[in-house]
Amino acid sequence: MGGADASTLSDAVVEAVADYLGIDETDVGEPLYDVINTDSLDDLFRGGSGEVSFRYTGLRVTVDSDGNVAVREPGRDESTTPPE
């Protein structure tokens, strides 16, 4: 899920991916802006609803209009915890 401390959807994505990988946000490596336009992501759901999915650091990320961020490995259905 997205982080309660994140100020934008972009921040929530980086936080969620870092949490999923068990690393610090600064260690994620690949800048999110190399994958998706972060300004557009942050503005995407203003006044609307829906969801968007994309790949980031080899993971599948889905963001919805409620600010929820789900992270999973491609091909997996659930995302709340990393595989053991």
C-alpha positions as a Markdown table, in Angstrom:
| # | Residue | x | y | z |
|---|---|---|---|---|
| 1 | Met | 0.0 | 0.0 | 0.0 |
| 2 | Gly | 1.0 | 3.6 | -0.4 |
| 3 | Gly | 2.7 | 5.3 | 2.5 |
| 4 | Ala | 0.8 | 7.7 | 4.8 |
| 5 | Asp | 3.8 | 10.0 | 4.9 |
| 6 | Ala | 4.1 | 10.3 | 1.1 |
| 7 | Ser | 3.2 | 13.8 | -0.1 |
| 8 | Thr | 2.5 | 12.8 | -3.7 |
| 9 | Leu | 1.5 | 9.7 | -5.6 |
| 10 | Ser | 5.1 | 9.6 | -7.0 |
| 11 | Asp | 6.5 | 9.6 | -3.5 |
| 12 | Ala | 4.0 | 6.9 | -2.5 |
| 13 | Val | 5.2 | 4.7 | -5.4 |
| 14 | Val | 8.9 | 5.0 | -4.5 |
| 15 | Glu | 8.0 | 4.3 | -0.8 |
| 16 | Ala | 5.9 | 1.3 | -1.7 |
| 17 | Val | 8.5 | -0.2 | -4.0 |
| 18 | Ala | 11.2 | 0.3 | -1.3 |
| 19 | Asp | 9.0 | -1.3 | 1.3 |
| 20 | Tyr | 8.3 | -4.2 | -1.0 |
| 21 | Leu | 12.0 | -4.7 | -1.6 |
| 22 | Gly | 13.0 | -4.1 | 2.0 |
| 23 | Ile | 15.3 | -1.3 | 1.2 |
| 24 | Asp | 15.6 | 2.5 | 1.9 |
| 25 | Glu | 13.8 | 4.7 | -0.6 |
| 26 | Thr | 17.2 | 6.3 | -1.6 |
| 27 | Asp | 18.4 | 2.8 | -2.6 |
| 28 | Val | 15.7 | 2.0 | -5.1 |
| 29 | Gly | 18.2 | 3.0 | -7.9 |
| 30 | Glu | 16.1 | 3.6 | -11.0 |
| 31 | Pro | 14.6 | 7.1 | -10.9 |
| 32 | Leu | 10.8 | 7.0 | -11.2 |
| 33 | Tyr | 10.9 | 9.8 | -13.8 |
| 34 | Asp | 12.8 | 7.5 | -16.1 |
| 35 | Val | 9.7 | 5.2 | -16.2 |
| 36 | Ile | 6.7 | 7.5 | -16.0 |
| 37 | Asn | 6.0 | 11.2 | -16.1 |
| 38 | Thr | 5.8 | 11.9 | -12.4 |
| 39 | Asp | 4.0 | 15.3 | -12.8 |
| 40 | Ser | 1.3 | 13.5 | -14.8 |
| 41 | Leu | 1.1 | 10.7 | -12.3 |
| 42 | Asp | 0.7 | 13.1 | -9.4 |
| 43 | Asp | -2.1 | 15.0 | -11.4 |
| 44 | Leu | -3.7 | 11.9 | -13.0 |
| 45 | Phe | -6.7 | 11.4 | -10.6 |
| 46 | Arg | -7.5 | 15.0 | -9.6 |
| 47 | Gly | -11.2 | 15.2 | -10.0 |
| 48 | Gly | -11.4 | 11.6 | -11.5 |
| 49 | Ser | -11.2 | 8.0 | -10.7 |
| 50 | Gly | -9.5 | 4.9 | -12.0 |
| 51 | Glu | -6.1 | 3.2 | -11.9 |
| 52 | Val | -2.9 | 3.0 | -13.8 |
| 53 | Ser | -0.3 | 0.2 | -13.9 |
| 54 | Phe | 3.3 | 0.3 | -15.0 |
| 55 | Arg | 6.6 | -1.5 | -14.5 |
| 56 | Tyr | 9.2 | 0.0 | -12.2 |
| 57 | Thr | 12.4 | -1.7 | -11.1 |
| 58 | Gly | 11.1 | -4.9 | -12.7 |
| 59 | Leu | 8.0 | -4.9 | -10.6 |
| 60 | Arg | 4.4 | -4.2 | -11.5 |
| 61 | Val | 3.0 | -1.1 | -9.8 |
| 62 | Thr | -0.7 | -0.2 | -9.8 |
| 63 | Val | -1.9 | 3.2 | -8.5 |
| 64 | Asp | -5.6 | 4.0 | -8.0 |
| 65 | Ser | -7.5 | 7.2 | -7.6 |
| 66 | Asp | -7.8 | 6.6 | -3.8 |
| 67 | Gly | -4.0 | 6.8 | -3.5 |
| 68 | Asn | -3.4 | 3.1 | -3.0 |
| 69 | Val | -0.2 | 1.7 | -4.4 |
| 70 | Ala | 0.1 | -2.0 | -5.1 |
| 71 | Val | 3.4 | -3.6 | -5.9 |
| 72 | Arg | 3.9 | -7.1 | -7.2 |
| 73 | Glu | 6.1 | -9.2 | -9.3 |
| 74 | Pro | 4.8 | -9.5 | -12.9 |
| 75 | Gly | 2.5 | -12.4 | -13.2 |
| 76 | Arg | 1.5 | -12.4 | -9.5 |
| 77 | Asp | -2.0 | -11.5 | -8.4 |
| 78 | Glu | -1.4 | -10.2 | -4.9 |
| 79 | Ser | 1.0 | -7.6 | -3.7 |
| 80 | Thr | 1.0 | -6.9 | 0.0 |
| 81 | Thr | 4.1 | -8.8 | 0.8 |
| 82 | Pro | 7.2 | -9.8 | -1.1 |
| 83 | Pro | 7.7 | -13.5 | -2.0 |
| 84 | Glu | 9.6 | -15.6 | 0.6 |
